[in-house]
Amino acid sequence: MIGRVRLAEGAVDRALGATPGERDRRARIAWARLAEAVDKDVQALVAEHGPQAALLRLPDLPALLTRVERRLADLDIDRDLEIAHRLGAHILVPGDDAWPTGVDGLAAPPHCLWARGSEPLSRLATRSVAVVGSRAATAYGESVAADISTGLVDARFTIVSGAAYGIDGAAHRAALAADGRTVAVLACGIDRPYPRAHDRLLAAIAGSGAVVSESPPGWAPLRSRFLSRNRLIAALSDGVLVVEAGMRSGTHNTVGWANALHRPVAAVPGPVTSMSSAGCHQLIRDNEATLVTDAAEAAELFGDLGADLAQPTLFEGPDAQLSPADRAVLSALPVRAPVGAERIAVTVAASVPATMSALGRLQLVGLAERTSSGLWKRASDR
């Protein structure tokens, strides 16, 4: 046991290094290597003592030391810094200008973040929407995700998602096509494109936004890390938009994190017969999500109060552009029993020639119908 403790003490000393100003940063990088992000014991230890003092206490905590011993033996902070440099990435810690402060509200905040991109992550997260949904998305879902993401980019939002197949990929691609900014949050190291088929997509995202992970380089995408990743997607955004999700979709996990962070949640309705939208419908029914149908409605929910108001959607019929005189004649037309132009003229207090002109215009746009006997009524499809 004494030997194990001494080995641990040596590993901790090497990890922290000799420069006092860098010891806190190096301690955070060390904890990211030693423990999973949501490890409750480690989170409590770091919260109580701070990352550096917590690391120094590790050799005196046999239960925790046993769990992280193998990772501790392979710990090399200088190597991690070199890997980040080689990838063109930054290792962010709280207090850095590029640190996204939205993640500080998490019950288990990340020890540090690896970010590869063209802009500071803090700026990207300032006005952002997470667009998430099913991996097995339908053509409808992908089309809606692309349309809304494009509109949100036009409204100066960053699109945040998880780079998965389906809705995630559609949202990222739409943002890129609109020359917008987008952030991909991975459940593995940023050096491991996942899914592999999105290798080029992730490279494009890094060129216009950022690829982010709390998992150190080399770590594989595990189910538990996807669930941890979802909390970052929620925390990096001003709100979560669910475009398409089944009843058992992992998207519900992201919604749960958004609720815990008091972020607004929206859902897009789909066909009532589509199981791919059943999760969205349930979120709306349970008042866990606001129904939105387009980018303007989403921007109103997630944007600045009073500045991002959506205009009412008007479904105008052929009578929308009528003049007041023509509208008066239309209102006087009976639906069933036709009448003569003279009677209509009396009803609207207009001359017969003026009434006949109005009836002719209404007939041209399909609102009035003249019978074989020369009488008038509303068109039969009205």
N, C-alpha and C positions, 0 to 999 in steps of 0.2 A: 504493500500500500504506500509506503514511504517513497519507493521508487516511482510509482505512478504520479504521486503528488509533485515530485521534483521534475519529472518530465513535463507535467502540466504547467508548472511554474516557468520552466524554460520556454515552452511554447507561447505562453502568455507574454513573457518579456519580449520575445522576438516579434510577436504580433504588434505590440504597442510601439516598438521602436524607441529611439532615443530623443526625438524632437518633441518637446512638450506640446507645442502648438498643434501637432498632428495626432496626438494620442487619442483624442476623443473620436476623430474621424476613423482612425485605424481600428479602434475598438468596435465601432458600428459595423465596419466591413467584416470584422472577425465574427460578430454575432450573426450576421447574415449568412456566413459560411457554417457556423456551428449549429444553428437551430433553424427549424422551420419558422416562417414569419409569425404564425399565430400560436407558437408554443407558449402556453399560459405561464409556466414556471419562469421561463426566460423573460417574458414580458413583465412579469411582476418584479423580478430581480432588477431589471434595467430601469423600470419606473421608480423603484425605491432608491437605488444607489447611483443611477446614471450608468452609461455604457462602459466607461473606463473602470470605475470602481467595481462594477459588477463582474467584469472580466478578471480583475485581480482577486476577487473572492472565489472564483471558480475552483481552484485547487482545494478549497476548504469545504466544498459541497459535494460529497461523495456520490450521492444519487444522481445529481445532474452531470457530474464529471463522467460517470459510467456511461451515460447516454450519449455524450458528445465526444468520447475519448478518441474514437477512430477519426472523426473529422478534425479533431484538434491536432492529431499527429500529422495531418496533411495540410495544416493551415499555413499559408504563405501570403501575407498581405502585399509584399513587394511584387509577387507574381500577379496578383489581382490588379494592382495598379498598372503593371506592364500590359496585361491583357486589355484593360480598358483603353490604354493609349493606342494599342495596335488596332482595336476596333473603331477608333475614333469616337469613343464614348466618354461620358462623364459619370463619376460616382458621386451622387448627390446625397447630402446629409442635411438635417435641420439646421437652419441658419444660413445656408448657401442662398445666394440671390435667386438661383434657378429652382430652389426647393418649392414644390407646390404645397402651400400651407393647408389646403383642403384635406390632406391625408392625416393631419395632426388630430383631427376629430375622431379617428378610428379608435376603437377599444384596443386594437392591436396594430399600432402604426408600424410601417416598415422601418427596419433599422437603417436602411439606406436604399437608394434607387440607382440602378444602372440605366442611363438614358443615352440613346444614340440618335442625334437629330440635328436639324438646322436652326432651331430656335429654343430659347430657354423654356423648360417645362412649365415654370411658373406662369409665363406669359401665355402659353398655349392653353393652360387650364383656366385662365381668367374668365373667359366667356366660351363655355363649352357645353356640349350635349352628348351623352352616351346613347348611341343608337345600337340596340342589341336585339337578338331574336334567335330563331331556330337555325341550326346548322342545315337541317333538311328543309330549307325554305322552298316555297312554291314560286312560280314565275310572278304571281301577284305580289307576294311578299317582297321579293327582290326589287320589283319595279317600284313599289311604294317606298321602300327604304332608299332607293336611289333618288327618287323625286324629292322626298322630304330632306334628305341630306344635302342635295343640291340647293334647295331653297334656304336651308339653314346656313350654308356657306355664303350664299348671297347676303344673308342677314348678319354676316361677320361672326358666326359661331365656328368653333373648332369641333370636329367630329371625333369622338372617342369611342373605340370599340376594341374587340379582342382578337381581330385578325383571323377568325375562324371562317369556315365555309359558310355559305348561306347569307344571312342578313348582315353579319359583320363585314364580310368581303364586299358586298354590294354597297354598304355605307362608305367604306374606305375608298373604293374605286370612284364612286360618285363625287366624293370630296376632291379627289385628285383631278378628276376630269373637269371640275369647276374651278381649278386653280386655287383650291382652298387648303386649309390646314387640317391635318388629321393625326391622331395619336393611337398607336396600337399598343395595348398592354398584354404582355406575354405571360404564360404560366411556366416558362422555362428561361434559361439564360438567353440574353440577347444575341449570343453568337450561334444560336440554334434556331434557324427559321422553322416555325411550326404554324400550320402544316407545311410540309416541305414544298408543296405545289405553290405556296404563297411566297416563295423566296424573292422573286422579282417585285411582288407587291410590297413586301416589307422594306425592300431597298428604296422603292419610290416613296413610301411613307416617311422613311428617315430623311429623305431629301426635301420634304415639304413640311414636316412636323417632327414627330419623334416616335421611336420604338423604345418602350420602357419595360423594365422588369425589376422586381425585388429579389428574384432568384439570381444567384451568382452565375457567371458564365460557366458552361459545362453542365448545368443541372437540366435534367430531363423534365418534360411535361407530365406530371402525375395528376391523378384526379383531385387529390387534396390541394394541389397547387392551383388548379383551375378554380376551385371554390375560393381560395385565398385571393387569387387574381381578381375575382369578381368584385371584391370589396374595394380594390383600387380603382376599378372602372367607375364605380359609383362615387368614390371620394374625389376623383380627378375631374368630375363633371358638376355642372350646375343642376343637373337633373337627368333622369333616365327615360328614354323613349323605347318602348317595346313595340316592334313592328309586327312580329308574328311569333307565336309561341304556343306549344301544346300544353296540355294540363300538367305534364311532368317535366317540362323544360327546365334546364339549368338556369334559364333567364330569371326564374322566380327567386333564385338565390341573390342575384344582383339587385332585384327589386327589394328584397329584405334588407340588404345593406343600405340602399337608398333611403328606405323608411327609417332605419336606425340613425342615419345622418341627417334626417329631416330634409332630404332632397325631394323635390316634386317628381312624380312618376306619371307618365302618359302612356297610353296604349292605343294602337290603331285597330279599329274593327275590321273584320274580314267577312267573307261569306258565312252565313249562319250554318251552312252544311260542312264547313271546313274544320277538321280537327286541328289543323295547323294554326288556327286562330282561336281555338277554344280557351287557351290560357289567357289571351288578351281579353276575351269577353268576360271571363271570370274575374279578372282584375278590375274591370270596369263595374261589374255587378257588385263586387264586394267593396266598392269605393276605395280601392287601393290605387287606382289610376284614373286620370282624367282622359276622356275620349278626345282624340285629335284626329283630324282627317288630312291635314296638309301642313306645310312648313310654317305658314303664317300663324296657325293655331299653336303649333309647338313653340314658336318664337315668343308668342305672348305668354305662354306658361313659364318658360325657362329664362326669358330675357328680363330686361329692366322694366320695372313697374311703370306703366304709363307711356313708355317710349316704344314698346314693341307690340302695341295693340293690333290685333288682327281685324281687318275690315270684314263686315258681315258678308257671307257668301250669298249672292243673289242669283237665283235661278229664274231669269227673266223669260216670260212668254212673249208671243208675238204682239201682245197689246202694250208692252212696256214703253214703246216709243210713240204712242198715240198722242195727238194733240188733245187739249181739254175738250174741244168741240166734238172730235171723233169719239173720245171716251164717253162723253155724255150720250151720244147716239147709240153706242154699243150697250150702255147700261139700260137703255130704253127698249132694246130688242127683246121680244119674248123668246123663250126657249122652245115652246111647242107650237102654239097657235100663231101663225104668221099674221102680220098686220100691214096696212098700207103706209107709204111714206108720209102721207098727210097726217096720219094719227101720230106717228113718231115725231113729226115736226111740232105738233101741238104739245106733246109731252116735254120736249126739250126746249120749247120756246124759241124755235129757229124757223127760218123760211123753208119752204119746200125745196127750192133749188139747192140751198146750202145743205139740207138734210140728204138730198139725193147724192150730192157730191161726197158727203161723209160715208154714206152707204156704199158707194162705189169703191172708195178707198178701203173700207172694212172688208169688202168682198175680195179685193185684190190680195189682202194678207190672210185670207182664209178665216175671218171672224164673222162674216155675215153671209147669209145665203138667200138668194131670191128664188121663189117658187115659180112654177110655170104660169101661175095666175097673176104674177107681178107683185106678190106680197113679200114681206121680209121677216126673217127670224134669225136667231143666232145660228151659226154653222153647226151642223149635226154633231161634229166631234167636240163641241163645247158643252 
